[in-house]
């Protein structure tokens, strides 16, 4: 609300990203910050699933189609 990120309440910041292109192999990536550049050469449309990896397991996925 105030433009400042809230603390995660986790020991570490970690995310799992799954990119499913319309054609080609599914990519499974990991990130340790709230940002991840997409690899070059991906052709749309893409389905992207993002999960936070917390101390007690994975969050439900946030999904985006580009």
C-alpha positions as CSV (number, residue, x, y, z in Angstrom):
1,X,0.0,0.0,0.0
2,X,2.8,2.4,0.9
3,X,5.1,1.3,-1.9
4,X,7.6,-0.5,0.4
5,X,8.0,-4.3,0.3
6,X,6.7,-6.1,3.3
7,X,9.1,-8.7,4.9
8,X,8.4,-12.2,3.8
9,X,8.6,-13.8,7.3
10,X,10.8,-16.5,5.9
11,X,14.5,-17.5,6.6
12,X,15.4,-16.9,2.9
13,X,13.7,-15.5,-0.2
14,X,13.2,-18.2,-2.8
15,X,10.9,-18.8,-5.7
16,X,10.2,-21.6,-8.2
17,X,9.3,-20.5,-11.7
18,X,7.8,-22.9,-14.3
19,X,7.6,-21.6,-17.9
20,X,5.5,-23.5,-20.4
21,X,6.0,-22.3,-24.0
22,X,3.4,-23.0,-26.7
23,X,6.1,-25.2,-28.4
24,X,9.3,-26.6,-26.9
25,X,10.5,-27.8,-23.5
26,X,9.1,-26.7,-20.2
27,X,11.6,-24.7,-18.2
28,X,12.0,-25.0,-14.4
29,X,13.9,-22.1,-12.8
30,X,14.8,-21.0,-9.3
31,X,15.2,-17.4,-8.1
32,X,16.5,-16.0,-4.8
33,X,15.1,-12.5,-5.4
34,X,11.8,-11.0,-6.7
35,X,12.9,-10.8,-10.3
36,X,14.0,-13.1,-13.0
37,X,15.0,-12.3,-16.6
38,X,13.3,-14.6,-19.1
39,X,15.7,-16.7,-21.3
40,X,16.1,-15.6,-24.9
41,X,14.4,-17.5,-27.6
42,X,11.0,-18.2,-26.0
43,X,8.1,-18.0,-28.4
44,X,4.7,-17.0,-27.1
45,X,2.2,-17.6,-25.9
46,X,3.8,-18.6,-22.6
47,X,2.3,-19.9,-19.4
48,X,4.2,-18.9,-16.3
49,X,3.7,-20.3,-12.8
50,X,5.4,-18.7,-9.8
51,X,5.5,-20.2,-6.3
52,X,7.2,-18.9,-3.2
53,X,9.3,-21.5,-1.6
54,X,8.8,-21.0,2.2
55,X,10.0,-22.6,5.3
56,X,6.9,-24.9,5.4
57,X,6.6,-25.7,1.7
58,X,5.5,-24.1,-1.6
59,X,2.8,-21.5,-2.0
60,X,-0.1,-22.0,-4.4
61,X,1.0,-20.9,-7.9
62,X,0.4,-17.5,-9.3
63,X,-0.3,-17.9,-13.1
64,X,0.3,-15.5,-16.0
65,X,-0.1,-16.0,-19.7
66,X,2.0,-13.9,-22.0
